[in-house]
Amino acid sequence: MKIEITCDGYEADERIRTLINKKLQRLNKYFDKDTVCKLILKQEKTSYAMSVGIFADKVIRAEASSANMFDNIDLLIPKITRQYRKDHTKAEKLKDGTIPKKLFSNDLKDAQEKAE
């Protein structure tokens, strides 16, 4: 996974960069080597915010805000993992046919025909 770190009003030292790289390496089992992961580190008035966008087949995005930047990465990893597992199991169930595809149809006519 390719990791790009952008800072907005925050100076990221080498310690936080190595921690981010180390923690995000746990997600390599879910994503390809060519997957791009973009992190934005922000310093707000009284807190620090971190947002992650992973651009794979689908875009997975998560945000966290706390008083410490080091805590944000620990909050983001479970969020990203949950989103990936949810999307992955939903796709597998659609592929297997255990969930009918009409449940995910956005077409209003299908919903009206179903109601009748």
Phi and psi restraints in degrees (range 20) as a CNS / XPLOR table:
assign (resid 1 and name C) (resid 2 and name N)
       (resid 2 and name CA) (resid 2 and name C) 1.0 -92.6 20.0 2
assign (resid 2 and name N) (resid 2 and name CA)
       (resid 2 and name C) (resid 3 and name N) 1.0 123.7 20.0 2
assign (resid 2 and name C) (resid 3 and name N)
       (resid 3 and name CA) (resid 3 and name C) 1.0 -109.2 20.0 2
assign (resid 3 and name N) (resid 3 and name CA)
       (resid 3 and name C) (resid 4 and name N) 1.0 125.7 20.0 2
assign (resid 3 and name C) (resid 4 and name N)
       (resid 4 and name CA) (resid 4 and name C) 1.0 -117.5 20.0 2
assign (resid 4 and name N) (resid 4 and name CA)
       (resid 4 and name C) (resid 5 and name N) 1.0 123.5 20.0 2
assign (resid 4 and name C) (resid 5 and name N)
       (resid 5 and name CA) (resid 5 and name C) 1.0 -110.5 20.0 2
assign (resid 5 and name N) (resid 5 and name CA)
       (resid 5 and name C) (resid 6 and name N) 1.0 126.4 20.0 2
assign (resid 5 and name C) (resid 6 and name N)
       (resid 6 and name CA) (resid 6 and name C) 1.0 -120.5 20.0 2
assign (resid 6 and name N) (resid 6 and name CA)
       (resid 6 and name C) (resid 7 and name N) 1.0 134.6 20.0 2
assign (resid 6 and name C) (resid 7 and name N)
       (resid 7 and name CA) (resid 7 and name C) 1.0 -110.7 20.0 2
assign (resid 7 and name N) (resid 7 and name CA)
       (resid 7 and name C) (resid 8 and name N) 1.0 136.5 20.0 2
assign (resid 7 and name C) (resid 8 and name N)
       (resid 8 and name CA) (resid 8 and name C) 1.0 -127.2 20.0 2
assign (resid 8 and name N) (resid 8 and name CA)
       (resid 8 and name C) (resid 9 and name N) 1.0 97.1 20.0 2
assign (resid 8 and name C) (resid 9 and name N)
       (resid 9 and name CA) (resid 9 and name C) 1.0 75.2 20.0 2
assign (resid 9 and name N) (resid 9 and name CA)
       (resid 9 and name C) (resid 10 and name N) 1.0 20.1 20.0 2
assign (resid 9 and name C) (resid 10 and name N)
       (resid 10 and name CA) (resid 10 and name C) 1.0 -142.4 20.0 2
assign (resid 10 and name N) (resid 10 and name CA)
       (resid 10 and name C) (resid 11 and name N) 1.0 134.3 20.0 2
assign (resid 10 and name C) (resid 11 and name N)
       (resid 11 and name CA) (resid 11 and name C) 1.0 -94.9 20.0 2
assign (resid 11 and name N) (resid 11 and name CA)
       (resid 11 and name C) (resid 12 and name N) 1.0 108.9 20.0 2
assign (resid 11 and name C) (resid 12 and name N)
       (resid 12 and name CA) (resid 12 and name C) 1.0 -86.9 20.0 2
assign (resid 12 and name N) (resid 12 and name CA)
       (resid 12 and name C) (resid 13 and name N) 1.0 116.4 20.0 2
assign (resid 12 and name C) (resid 13 and name N)
       (resid 13 and name CA) (resid 13 and name C) 1.0 -83.3 20.0 2
assign (resid 13 and name N) (resid 13 and name CA)
       (resid 13 and name C) (resid 14 and name N) 1.0 176.6 20.0 2
assign (resid 13 and name C) (resid 14 and name N)
       (resid 14 and name CA) (resid 14 and name C) 1.0 -65.3 20.0 2
assign (resid 14 and name N) (resid 14 and name CA)
       (resid 14 and name C) (resid 15 and name N) 1.0 -30.2 20.0 2
assign (resid 14 and name C) (resid 15 and name N)
       (resid 15 and name CA) (resid 15 and name C) 1.0 -64.0 20.0 2
assign (resid 15 and name N) (resid 15 and name CA)
       (resid 15 and name C) (resid 16 and name N) 1.0 -45.6 20.0 2
assign (resid 15 and name C) (resid 16 and name N)
       (resid 16 and name CA) (resid 16 and name C) 1.0 -70.6 20.0 2
assign (resid 16 and name N) (resid 16 and name CA)
       (resid 16 and name C) (resid 17 and name N) 1.0 -35.3 20.0 2
assign (resid 16 and name C) (resid 17 and name N)
       (resid 17 and name CA) (resid 17 and name C) 1.0 -65.0 20.0 2
assign (resid 17 and name N) (resid 17 and name CA)
       (resid 17 and name C) (resid 18 and name N) 1.0 -43.4 20.0 2
assign (resid 17 and name C) (resid 18 and name N)
       (resid 18 and name CA) (resid 18 and name C) 1.0 -67.7 20.0 2
assign (resid 18 and name N) (resid 18 and name CA)
       (resid 18 and name C) (resid 19 and name N) 1.0 -36.7 20.0 2
assign (resid 18 and name C) (resid 19 and name N)
       (resid 19 and name CA) (resid 19 and name C) 1.0 -65.1 20.0 2
assign (resid 19 and name N) (resid 19 and name CA)
       (resid 19 and name C) (resid 20 and name N) 1.0 -42.8 20.0 2
assign (resid 19 and name C) (resid 20 and name N)
       (resid 20 and name CA) (resid 20 and name C) 1.0 -62.4 20.0 2
assign (resid 20 and name N) (resid 20 and name CA)
       (resid 20 and name C) (resid 21 and name N) 1.0 -46.1 20.0 2
assign (resid 20 and name C) (resid 21 and name N)
       (resid 21 and name CA) (resid 21 and name C) 1.0 -61.8 20.0 2
assign (resid 21 and name N) (resid 21 and name CA)
       (resid 21 and name C) (resid 22 and name N) 1.0 -41.2 20.0 2
assign (resid 21 and name C) (resid 22 and name N)
       (resid 22 and name CA) (resid 22 and name C) 1.0 -65.0 20.0 2
assign (resid 22 and name N) (resid 22 and name CA)
       (resid 22 and name C) (resid 23 and name N) 1.0 -45.3 20.0 2
assign (resid 22 and name C) (resid 23 and name N)
       (resid 23 and name CA) (resid 23 and name C) 1.0 -69.2 20.0 2
assign (resid 23 and name N) (resid 23 and name CA)
       (resid 23 and name C) (resid 24 and name N) 1.0 -39.1 20.0 2
assign (resid 23 and name C) (resid 24 and name N)
       (resid 24 and name CA) (resid 24 and name C) 1.0 -74.4 20.0 2
assign (resid 24 and name N) (resid 24 and name CA)
       (resid 24 and name C) (resid 25 and name N) 1.0 -16.0 20.0 2
assign (resid 24 and name C) (resid 25 and name N)
       (resid 25 and name CA) (resid 25 and name C) 1.0 -66.6 20.0 2
assign (resid 25 and name N) (resid 25 and name CA)
       (resid 25 and name C) (resid 26 and name N) 1.0 -20.3 20.0 2
assign (resid 25 and name C) (resid 26 and name N)
       (resid 26 and name CA) (resid 26 and name C) 1.0 -64.0 20.0 2
assign (resid 26 and name N) (resid 26 and name CA)
       (resid 26 and name C) (resid 27 and name N) 1.0 -26.1 20.0 2
assign (resid 26 and name C) (resid 27 and name N)
       (resid 27 and name CA) (resid 27 and name C) 1.0 -83.9 20.0 2
assign (resid 27 and name N) (resid 27 and name CA)
       (resid 27 and name C) (resid 28 and name N) 1.0 -3.1 20.0 2
assign (resid 27 and name C) (resid 28 and name N)
       (resid 28 and name CA) (resid 28 and name C) 1.0 -61.5 20.0 2
assign (resid 28 and name N) (resid 28 and name CA)
       (resid 28 and name C) (resid 29 and name N) 1.0 -26.7 20.0 2
assign (resid 28 and name C) (resid 29 and name N)
       (resid 29 and name CA) (resid 29 and name C) 1.0 -70.5 20.0 2
assign (resid 29 and name N) (resid 29 and name CA)
       (resid 29 and name C) (resid 30 and name N) 1.0 -17.1 20.0 2
assign (resid 29 and name C) (resid 30 and name N)
       (resid 30 and name CA) (resid 30 and name C) 1.0 -96.9 20.0 2
assign (resid 30 and name N) (resid 30 and name CA)
       (resid 30 and name C) (resid 31 and name N) 1.0 -28.3 20.0 2
assign (resid 30 and name C) (resid 31 and name N)
       (resid 31 and name CA) (resid 31 and name C) 1.0 -121.7 20.0 2
assign (resid 31 and name N) (resid 31 and name CA)
       (resid 31 and name C) (resid 32 and name N) 1.0 159.1 20.0 2
assign (resid 31 and name C) (resid 32 and name N)
       (resid 32 and name CA) (resid 32 and name C) 1.0 -74.9 20.0 2
assign (resid 32 and name N) (resid 32 and name CA)
       (resid 32 and name C) (resid 33 and name N) 1.0 171.7 20.0 2
assign (resid 32 and name C) (resid 33 and name N)
       (resid 33 and name CA) (resid 33 and name C) 1.0 -69.3 20.0 2
assign (resid 33 and name N) (resid 33 and name CA)
       (resid 33 and name C) (resid 34 and name N) 1.0 -28.6 20.0 2
assign (resid 33 and name C) (resid 34 and name N)
       (resid 34 and name CA) (resid 34 and name C) 1.0 -84.4 20.0 2
assign (resid 34 and name N) (resid 34 and name CA)
       (resid 34 and name C) (resid 35 and name N) 1.0 -3.4 20.0 2
assign (resid 34 and name C) (resid 35 and name N)
       (resid 35 and name CA) (resid 35 and name C) 1.0 -68.2 20.0 2
assign (resid 35 and name N) (resid 35 and name CA)
       (resid 35 and name C) (resid 36 and name N) 1.0 135.6 20.0 2
assign (resid 35 and name C) (resid 36 and name N)
       (resid 36 and name CA) (resid 36 and name C) 1.0 -99.6 20.0 2
assign (resid 36 and name N) (resid 36 and name CA)
       (resid 36 and name C) (resid 37 and name N) 1.0 130.4 20.0 2
assign (resid 36 and name C) (resid 37 and name N)
       (resid 37 and name CA) (resid 37 and name C) 1.0 -119.2 20.0 2
assign (resid 37 and name N) (resid 37 and name CA)
       (resid 37 and name C) (resid 38 and name N) 1.0 118.1 20.0 2
assign (resid 37 and name C) (resid 38 and name N)
       (resid 38 and name CA) (resid 38 and name C) 1.0 -109.4 20.0 2
assign (resid 38 and name N) (resid 38 and name CA)
       (resid 38 and name C) (resid 39 and name N) 1.0 127.0 20.0 2
assign (resid 38 and name C) (resid 39 and name N)
       (resid 39 and name CA) (resid 39 and name C) 1.0 -112.8 20.0 2
assign (resid 39 and name N) (resid 39 and name CA)
       (resid 39 and name C) (resid 40 and name N) 1.0 138.8 20.0 2
assign (resid 39 and name C) (resid 40 and name N)
       (resid 40 and name CA) (resid 40 and name C) 1.0 -122.3 20.0 2
assign (resid 40 and name N) (resid 40 and name CA)
       (resid 40 and name C) (resid 41 and name N) 1.0 121.2 20.0 2
assign (resid 40 and name C) (resid 41 and name N)
       (resid 41 and name CA) (resid 41 and name C) 1.0 -105.8 20.0 2
assign (resid 41 and name N) (resid 41 and name CA)
       (resid 41 and name C) (resid 42 and name N) 1.0 125.4 20.0 2
assign (resid 41 and name C) (resid 42 and name N)
       (resid 42 and name CA) (resid 42 and name C) 1.0 -128.1 20.0 2
assign (resid 42 and name N) (resid 42 and name CA)
       (resid 42 and name C) (resid 43 and name N) 1.0 145.5 20.0 2
assign (resid 42 and name C) (resid 43 and name N)
       (resid 43 and name CA) (resid 43 and name C) 1.0 -109.7 20.0 2
assign (resid 43 and name N) (resid 43 and name CA)
       (resid 43 and name C) (resid 44 and name N) 1.0 117.9 20.0 2
assign (resid 43 and name C) (resid 44 and name N)
       (resid 44 and name CA) (resid 44 and name C) 1.0 -98.0 20.0 2
assign (resid 44 and name N) (resid 44 and name CA)
       (resid 44 and name C) (resid 45 and name N) 1.0 -172.2 20.0 2
assign (resid 44 and name C) (resid 45 and name N)
       (resid 45 and name CA) (resid 45 and name C) 1.0 -58.3 20.0 2
assign (resid 45 and name N) (resid 45 and name CA)
       (resid 45 and name C) (resid 46 and name N) 1.0 -53.5 20.0 2
assign (resid 45 and name C) (resid 46 and name N)
       (resid 46 and name CA) (resid 46 and name C) 1.0 -119.2 20.0 2
assign (resid 46 and name N) (resid 46 and name CA)
       (resid 46 and name C) (resid 47 and name N) 1.0 2.3 20.0 2
assign (resid 46 and name C) (resid 47 and name N)
       (resid 47 and name CA) (resid 47 and name C) 1.0 -145.4 20.0 2
assign (resid 47 and name N) (resid 47 and name CA)
       (resid 47 and name C) (resid 48 and name N) 1.0 175.2 20.0 2
assign (resid 47 and name C) (resid 48 and name N)
       (resid 48 and name CA) (resid 48 and name C) 1.0 -118.2 20.0 2
assign (resid 48 and name N) (resid 48 and name CA)
       (resid 48 and name C) (resid 49 and name N) 1.0 139.0 20.0 2
assign (resid 48 and name C) (resid 49 and name N)
       (resid 49 and name CA) (resid 49 and name C) 1.0 -122.2 20.0 2
assign (resid 49 and name N) (resid 49 and name CA)
       (resid 49 and name C) (resid 50 and name N) 1.0 145.4 20.0 2
assign (resid 49 and name C) (resid 50 and name N)
       (resid 50 and name CA) (resid 50 and name C) 1.0 -136.6 20.0 2
assign (resid 50 and name N) (resid 50 and name CA)
       (resid 50 and name C) (resid 51 and name N) 1.0 131.1 20.0 2
assign (resid 50 and name C) (resid 51 and name N)
       (resid 51 and name CA) (resid 51 and name C) 1.0 -126.0 20.0 2
assign (resid 51 and name N) (resid 51 and name CA)
       (resid 51 and name C) (resid 52 and name N) 1.0 142.6 20.0 2
assign (resid 51 and name C) (resid 52 and name N)
       (resid 52 and name CA) (resid 52 and name C) 1.0 -124.2 20.0 2
assign (resid 52 and name N) (resid 52 and name CA)
       (resid 52 and name C) (resid 53 and name N) 1.0 135.9 20.0 2
assign (resid 52 and name C) (resid 53 and name N)
       (resid 53 and name CA) (resid 53 and name C) 1.0 -128.3 20.0 2
assign (resid 53 and name N) (resid 53 and name CA)
       (resid 53 and name C) (resid 54 and name N) 1.0 122.2 20.0 2
assign (resid 53 and name C) (resid 54 and name N)
       (resid 54 and name CA) (resid 54 and name C) 1.0 -110.9 20.0 2
assign (resid 54 and name N) (resid 54 and name CA)
       (resid 54 and name C) (resid 55 and name N) 1.0 121.5 20.0 2
assign (resid 54 and name C) (resid 55 and name N)
       (resid 55 and name CA) (resid 55 and name C) 1.0 -105.0 20.0 2
assign (resid 55 and name N) (resid 55 and name CA)
       (resid 55 and name C) (resid 56 and name N) 1.0 90.2 20.0 2
assign (resid 55 and name C) (resid 56 and name N)
       (resid 56 and name CA) (resid 56 and name C) 1.0 -113.4 20.0 2
assign (resid 56 and name N) (resid 56 and name CA)
       (resid 56 and name C) (resid 57 and name N) 1.0 -140.7 20.0 2
assign (resid 56 and name C) (resid 57 and name N)
       (resid 57 and name CA) (resid 57 and name C) 1.0 -59.8 20.0 2
assign (resid 57 and name N) (resid 57 and name CA)
       (resid 57 and name C) (resid 58 and name N) 1.0 -41.5 20.0 2
assign (resid 57 and name C) (resid 58 and name N)
       (resid 58 and name CA) (resid 58 and name C) 1.0 -119.4 20.0 2
assign (resid 58 and name N) (resid 58 and name CA)
       (resid 58 and name C) (resid 59 and name N) 1.0 157.1 20.0 2
assign (resid 58 and name C) (resid 59 and name N)
       (resid 59 and name CA) (resid 59 and name C) 1.0 -87.7 20.0 2
assign (resid 59 and name N) (resid 59 and name CA)
       (resid 59 and name C) (resid 60 and name N) 1.0 126.8 20.0 2
assign (resid 59 and name C) (resid 60 and name N)
       (resid 60 and name CA) (resid 60 and name C) 1.0 -112.5 20.0 2
assign (resid 60 and name N) (resid 60 and name CA)
       (resid 60 and name C) (resid 61 and name N) 1.0 127.8 20.0 2
assign (resid 60 and name C) (resid 61 and name N)
       (resid 61 and name CA) (resid 61 and name C) 1.0 -134.3 20.0 2
assign (resid 61 and name N) (resid 61 and name CA)
       (resid 61 and name C) (resid 62 and name N) 1.0 140.2 20.0 2
assign (resid 61 and name C) (resid 62 and name N)
       (resid 62 and name CA) (resid 62 and name C) 1.0 -148.2 20.0 2
assign (resid 62 and name N) (resid 62 and name CA)
       (resid 62 and name C) (resid 63 and name N) 1.0 152.8 20.0 2
assign (resid 62 and name C) (resid 63 and name N)
       (resid 63 and name CA) (resid 63 and name C) 1.0 -133.9 20.0 2
assign (resid 63 and name N) (resid 63 and name CA)
       (resid 63 and name C) (resid 64 and name N) 1.0 151.3 20.0 2
assign (resid 63 and name C) (resid 64 and name N)
       (resid 64 and name CA) (resid 64 and name C) 1.0 -148.1 20.0 2
assign (resid 64 and name N) (resid 64 and name CA)
       (resid 64 and name C) (resid 65 and name N) 1.0 148.5 20.0 2
assign (resid 64 and name C) (resid 65 and name N)
       (resid 65 and name CA) (resid 65 and name C) 1.0 -141.5 20.0 2
assign (resid 65 and name N) (resid 65 and name CA)
       (resid 65 and name C) (resid 66 and name N) 1.0 132.4 20.0 2
assign (resid 65 and name C) (resid 66 and name N)
       (resid 66 and name CA) (resid 66 and name C) 1.0 -156.3 20.0 2
assign (resid 66 and name N) (resid 66 and name CA)
       (resid 66 and name C) (resid 67 and name N) 1.0 -178.7 20.0 2
assign (resid 66 and name C) (resid 67 and name N)
       (resid 67 and name CA) (resid 67 and name C) 1.0 -78.6 20.0 2
assign (resid 67 and name N) (resid 67 and name CA)
       (resid 67 and name C) (resid 68 and name N) 1.0 -10.2 20.0 2
assign (resid 67 and name C) (resid 68 and name N)
       (resid 68 and name CA) (resid 68 and name C) 1.0 -135.2 20.0 2
assign (resid 68 and name N) (resid 68 and name CA)
       (resid 68 and name C) (resid 69 and name N) 1.0 131.0 20.0 2
assign (resid 68 and name C) (resid 69 and name N)
       (resid 69 and name CA) (resid 69 and name C) 1.0 -66.5 20.0 2
assign (resid 69 and name N) (resid 69 and name CA)
       (resid 69 and name C) (resid 70 and name N) 1.0 -30.6 20.0 2
assign (resid 69 and name C) (resid 70 and name N)
       (resid 70 and name CA) (resid 70 and name C) 1.0 -67.7 20.0 2
assign (resid 70 and name N) (resid 70 and name CA)
       (resid 70 and name C) (resid 71 and name N) 1.0 -29.9 20.0 2
assign (resid 70 and name C) (resid 71 and name N)
       (resid 71 and name CA) (resid 71 and name C) 1.0 -73.8 20.0 2
assign (resid 71 and name N) (resid 71 and name CA)
       (resid 71 and name C) (resid 72 and name N) 1.0 -28.1 20.0 2
assign (resid 71 and name C) (resid 72 and name N)
       (resid 72 and name CA) (resid 72 and name C) 1.0 -61.9 20.0 2
assign (resid 72 and name N) (resid 72 and name CA)
       (resid 72 and name C) (resid 73 and name N) 1.0 -40.7 20.0 2
assign (resid 72 and name C) (resid 73 and name N)
       (resid 73 and name CA) (resid 73 and name C) 1.0 -66.4 20.0 2
assign (resid 73 and name N) (resid 73 and name CA)
       (resid 73 and name C) (resid 74 and name N) 1.0 -34.5 20.0 2
assign (resid 73 and name C) (resid 74 and name N)
       (resid 74 and name CA) (resid 74 and name C) 1.0 -69.4 20.0 2
assign (resid 74 and name N) (resid 74 and name CA)
       (resid 74 and name C) (resid 75 and name N) 1.0 -26.4 20.0 2
assign (resid 74 and name C) (resid 75 and name N)
       (resid 75 and name CA) (resid 75 and name C) 1.0 -80.3 20.0 2
assign (resid 75 and name N) (resid 75 and name CA)
       (resid 75 and name C) (resid 76 and name N) 1.0 -30.6 20.0 2
assign (resid 75 and name C) (resid 76 and name N)
       (resid 76 and name CA) (resid 76 and name C) 1.0 -78.9 20.0 2
assign (resid 76 and name N) (resid 76 and name CA)
       (resid 76 and name C) (resid 77 and name N) 1.0 -35.8 20.0 2
assign (resid 76 and name C) (resid 77 and name N)
       (resid 77 and name CA) (resid 77 and name C) 1.0 -58.9 20.0 2
assign (resid 77 and name N) (resid 77 and name CA)
       (resid 77 and name C) (resid 78 and name N) 1.0 -47.7 20.0 2
assign (resid 77 and name C) (resid 78 and name N)
       (resid 78 and name CA) (resid 78 and name C) 1.0 -64.6 20.0 2
assign (resid 78 and name N) (resid 78 and name CA)
       (resid 78 and name C) (resid 79 and name N) 1.0 -33.3 20.0 2
assign (resid 78 and name C) (resid 79 and name N)
       (resid 79 and name CA) (resid 79 and name C) 1.0 -63.9 20.0 2
assign (resid 79 and name N) (resid 79 and name CA)
       (resid 79 and name C) (resid 80 and name N) 1.0 -45.3 20.0 2
assign (resid 79 and name C) (resid 80 and name N)
       (resid 80 and name CA) (resid 80 and name C) 1.0 -66.1 20.0 2
assign (resid 80 and name N) (resid 80 and name CA)
       (resid 80 and name C) (resid 81 and name N) 1.0 -41.9 20.0 2
assign (resid 80 and name C) (resid 81 and name N)
       (resid 81 and name CA) (resid 81 and name C) 1.0 -62.3 20.0 2
assign (resid 81 and name N) (resid 81 and name CA)
       (resid 81 and name C) (resid 82 and name N) 1.0 -42.6 20.0 2
assign (resid 81 and name C) (resid 82 and name N)
       (resid 82 and name CA) (resid 82 and name C) 1.0 -62.1 20.0 2
assign (resid 82 and name N) (resid 82 and name CA)
       (resid 82 and name C) (resid 83 and name N) 1.0 -45.2 20.0 2
assign (resid 82 and name C) (resid 83 and name N)
       (resid 83 and name CA) (resid 83 and name C) 1.0 -62.6 20.0 2
assign (resid 83 and name N) (resid 83 and name CA)
       (resid 83 and name C) (resid 84 and name N) 1.0 -42.5 20.0 2
assign (resid 83 and name C) (resid 84 and name N)
       (resid 84 and name CA) (resid 84 and name C) 1.0 -63.7 20.0 2
assign (resid 84 and name N) (resid 84 and name CA)
       (resid 84 and name C) (resid 85 and name N) 1.0 -47.1 20.0 2
assign (resid 84 and name C) (resid 85 and name N)
       (resid 85 and name CA) (resid 85 and name C) 1.0 -63.2 20.0 2
assign (resid 85 and name N) (resid 85 and name CA)
       (resid 85 and name C) (resid 86 and name N) 1.0 -39.4 20.0 2
assign (resid 85 and name C) (resid 86 and name N)
       (resid 86 and name CA) (resid 86 and name C) 1.0 -63.1 20.0 2
assign (resid 86 and name N) (resid 86 and name CA)
       (resid 86 and name C) (resid 87 and name N) 1.0 -48.6 20.0 2
assign (resid 86 and name C) (resid 87 and name N)
       (resid 87 and name CA) (resid 87 and name C) 1.0 -65.9 20.0 2
assign (resid 87 and name N) (resid 87 and name CA)
       (resid 87 and name C) (resid 88 and name N) 1.0 -39.3 20.0 2
assign (resid 87 and name C) (resid 88 and name N)
       (resid 88 and name CA) (resid 88 and name C) 1.0 -67.7 20.0 2
assign (resid 88 and name N) (resid 88 and name CA)
       (resid 88 and name C) (resid 89 and name N) 1.0 -43.7 20.0 2
assign (resid 88 and name C) (resid 89 and name N)
       (resid 89 and name CA) (resid 89 and name C) 1.0 -70.1 20.0 2
assign (resid 89 and name N) (resid 89 and name CA)
       (resid 89 and name C) (resid 90 and name N) 1.0 -34.6 20.0 2
assign (resid 89 and name C) (resid 90 and name N)
       (resid 90 and name CA) (resid 90 and name C) 1.0 -64.2 20.0 2
assign (resid 90 and name N) (resid 90 and name CA)
       (resid 90 and name C) (resid 91 and name N) 1.0 -42.2 20.0 2
assign (resid 90 and name C) (resid 91 and name N)
       (resid 91 and name CA) (resid 91 and name C) 1.0 -65.9 20.0 2
assign (resid 91 and name N) (resid 91 and name CA)
       (resid 91 and name C) (resid 92 and name N) 1.0 -38.8 20.0 2
assign (resid 91 and name C) (resid 92 and name N)
       (resid 92 and name CA) (resid 92 and name C) 1.0 -66.1 20.0 2
assign (resid 92 and name N) (resid 92 and name CA)
       (resid 92 and name C) (resid 93 and name N) 1.0 -40.4 20.0 2
assign (resid 92 and name C) (resid 93 and name N)
       (resid 93 and name CA) (resid 93 and name C) 1.0 -67.1 20.0 2
assign (resid 93 and name N) (resid 93 and name CA)
       (resid 93 and name C) (resid 94 and name N) 1.0 -37.1 20.0 2
assign (resid 93 and name C) (resid 94 and name N)
       (resid 94 and name CA) (resid 94 and name C) 1.0 -65.5 20.0 2
assign (resid 94 and name N) (resid 94 and name CA)
       (resid 94 and name C) (resid 95 and name N) 1.0 -38.7 20.0 2
assign (resid 94 and name C) (resid 95 and name N)
       (resid 95 and name CA) (resid 95 and name C) 1.0 -68.3 20.0 2
assign (resid 95 and name N) (resid 95 and name CA)
       (resid 95 and name C) (resid 96 and name N) 1.0 -39.8 20.0 2
assign (resid 95 and name C) (resid 96 and name N)
       (resid 96 and name CA) (resid 96 and name C) 1.0 -74.5 20.0 2
assign (resid 96 and name N) (resid 96 and name CA)
       (resid 96 and name C) (resid 97 and name N) 1.0 -22.5 20.0 2
assign (resid 96 and name C) (resid 97 and name N)
       (resid 97 and name CA) (resid 97 and name C) 1.0 90.7 20.0 2
assign (resid 97 and name N) (resid 97 and name CA)
       (resid 97 and name C) (resid 98 and name N) 1.0 9.8 20.0 2
assign (resid 97 and name C) (resid 98 and name N)
       (resid 98 and name CA) (resid 98 and name C) 1.0 -74.3 20.0 2
assign (resid 98 and name N) (resid 98 and name CA)
       (resid 98 and name C) (resid 99 and name N) 1.0 -22.9 20.0 2
assign (resid 98 and name C) (resid 99 and name N)
       (resid 99 and name CA) (resid 99 and name C) 1.0 -115.8 20.0 2
assign (resid 99 and name N) (resid 99 and name CA)
       (resid 99 and name C) (resid 100 and name N) 1.0 125.5 20.0 2
assign (resid 99 and name C) (resid 100 and name N)
       (resid 100 and name CA) (resid 100 and name C) 1.0 -65.7 20.0 2
assign (resid 100 and name N) (resid 100 and name CA)
       (resid 100 and name C) (resid 101 and name N) 1.0 141.7 20.0 2
assign (resid 100 and name C) (resid 101 and name N)
       (resid 101 and name CA) (resid 101 and name C) 1.0 -66.6 20.0 2
assign (resid 101 and name N) (resid 101 and name CA)
       (resid 101 and name C) (resid 102 and name N) 1.0 -22.8 20.0 2
assign (resid 101 and name C) (resid 102 and name N)
       (resid 102 and name CA) (resid 102 and name C) 1.0 -67.1 20.0 2
assign (resid 102 and name N) (resid 102 and name CA)
       (resid 102 and name C) (resid 103 and name N) 1.0 -20.7 20.0 2
assign (resid 102 and name C) (resid 103 and name N)
       (resid 103 and name CA) (resid 103 and name C) 1.0 -65.2 20.0 2
assign (resid 103 and name N) (resid 103 and name CA)
       (resid 103 and name C) (resid 104 and name N) 1.0 -25.7 20.0 2
assign (resid 103 and name C) (resid 104 and name N)
       (resid 104 and name CA) (resid 104 and name C) 1.0 -104.5 20.0 2
assign (resid 104 and name N) (resid 104 and name CA)
       (resid 104 and name C) (resid 105 and name N) 1.0 13.1 20.0 2
assign (resid 104 and name C) (resid 105 and name N)
       (resid 105 and name CA) (resid 105 and name C) 1.0 -77.9 20.0 2
assign (resid 105 and name N) (resid 105 and name CA)
       (resid 105 and name C) (resid 106 and name N) 1.0 134.8 20.0 2
assign (resid 105 and name C) (resid 106 and name N)
       (resid 106 and name CA) (resid 106 and name C) 1.0 -95.0 20.0 2
assign (resid 106 and name N) (resid 106 and name CA)
       (resid 106 and name C) (resid 107 and name N) 1.0 2.3 20.0 2
assign (resid 106 and name C) (resid 107 and name N)
       (resid 107 and name CA) (resid 107 and name C) 1.0 -77.0 20.0 2
assign (resid 107 and name N) (resid 107 and name CA)
       (resid 107 and name C) (resid 108 and name N) 1.0 125.8 20.0 2
assign (resid 107 and name C) (resid 108 and name N)
       (resid 108 and name CA) (resid 108 and name C) 1.0 -67.5 20.0 2
assign (resid 108 and name N) (resid 108 and name CA)
       (resid 108 and name C) (resid 109 and name N) 1.0 -33.8 20.0 2
assign (resid 108 and name C) (resid 109 and name N)
       (resid 109 and name CA) (resid 109 and name C) 1.0 -64.3 20.0 2
assign (resid 109 and name N) (resid 109 and name CA)
       (resid 109 and name C) (resid 110 and name N) 1.0 -40.3 20.0 2
assign (resid 109 and name C) (resid 110 and name N)
       (resid 110 and name CA) (resid 110 and name C) 1.0 -62.6 20.0 2
assign (resid 110 and name N) (resid 110 and name CA)
       (resid 110 and name C) (resid 111 and name N) 1.0 -38.9 20.0 2
assign (resid 110 and name C) (resid 111 and name N)
       (resid 111 and name CA) (resid 111 and name C) 1.0 -68.3 20.0 2
assign (resid 111 and name N) (resid 111 and name CA)
       (resid 111 and name C) (resid 112 and name N) 1.0 -37.4 20.0 2
assign (resid 111 and name C) (resid 112 and name N)
       (resid 112 and name CA) (resid 112 and name C) 1.0 -70.3 20.0 2
assign (resid 112 and name N) (resid 112 and name CA)
       (resid 112 and name C) (resid 113 and name N) 1.0 -39.3 20.0 2
assign (resid 112 and name C) (resid 113 and name N)
       (resid 113 and name CA) (resid 113 and name C) 1.0 -65.3 20.0 2
assign (resid 113 and name N) (resid 113 and name CA)
       (resid 113 and name C) (resid 114 and name N) 1.0 -35.4 20.0 2
assign (resid 113 and name C) (resid 114 and name N)
       (resid 114 and name CA) (resid 114 and name C) 1.0 -66.8 20.0 2
assign (resid 114 and name N) (resid 114 and name CA)
       (resid 114 and name C) (resid 115 and name N) 1.0 -37.4 20.0 2
assign (resid 114 and name C) (resid 115 and name N)
       (resid 115 and name CA) (resid 115 and name C) 1.0 -70.0 20.0 2
assign (resid 115 and name N) (resid 115 and name CA)
       (resid 115 and name C) (resid 116 and name N) 1.0 -30.9 20.0 2
